């Protein structure tokens, strides 16, 4: 059960789905194995704009988002506004 922000240095409590971002992360030996389970993690509004949650060999980690380069930014804007 999600009760607080997954960022260990944040103590914001989970109250509403509309506040922040909910993640379903595969946890197990490998993400595609049948033995893999999904766990839910939540980042509060403040943490979700600068961090994300990933699953890797070291387990589930809260990591900083990488800034987009200029070509990536223009590509995102083009896809966002394309009709």
N, C-alpha and C positions, 0 to 999 in steps of 0.2 A: 504494500500500500504506500502510495506517495504521500508524504506528510510535510516535507520541506524541500527547499531548493537543493539540487544535487551538487551545487558548488559547495565544497566543504567550508569555505570561508564566508558563506552567506547563511544567515539564519532565518530568511523569509519563509513563512509557513504557507503551505498550499491551501487556498480557499476556493478559487474558481478556475475553470478551464480557460476562460478568456484572458486570464492574467498569466503571461509567460508562455512557455512552450513545452509540450509533452512529447517525450521520445519513447519509441518502442525499440529496444535494442536487443539484438540476438546475443545470447550469452551461452557459451558452451565451447566445445573443442574447436569447432569451425562453424561459421555462420550458416553453411548450407547442410550441415548434418541433421539427421532426423532427431538426434538427441538434444538439439538446441532448443532452448526455451527463450521466450521473449520476456523481458523485464521492462517495466515502465520507470522512467526518470522524468523529472520536471525541473526546468530552469525558470526562475522568476523573470519578470519582464526586464529587469535591469541586467541580469546575467545573460539572458538569451540573446541580447544584441551584441555581445562581445565574446560569447563562448558557445560551444556545441558539445555534444556527447558522442563518443566513438567507442567501438568495441574492437579490441585488438589482442595480441598475444599477452599483453600485460594486464588484461581485464578491461573493465569499463572505465573510461577516463573522461574527465571534463577538460577540454582543451580550448585555447583561445582560437577564435576565428582568424583566418588569414586575410589580410586586406587584399582586395581585388586590384590587379594591375589595370592600367588605362584601357588596353584592348578588351579585357574581361568586363570592365564596367560598361563599355559601349555595347558589347554583345548582350549583356543582361538587359540593358535598357531597350535594345532593339527587339529582343524576344518579348519583353514585358508589354510593349506598346504595339506589337504586330497584331493585326486583326485578320 
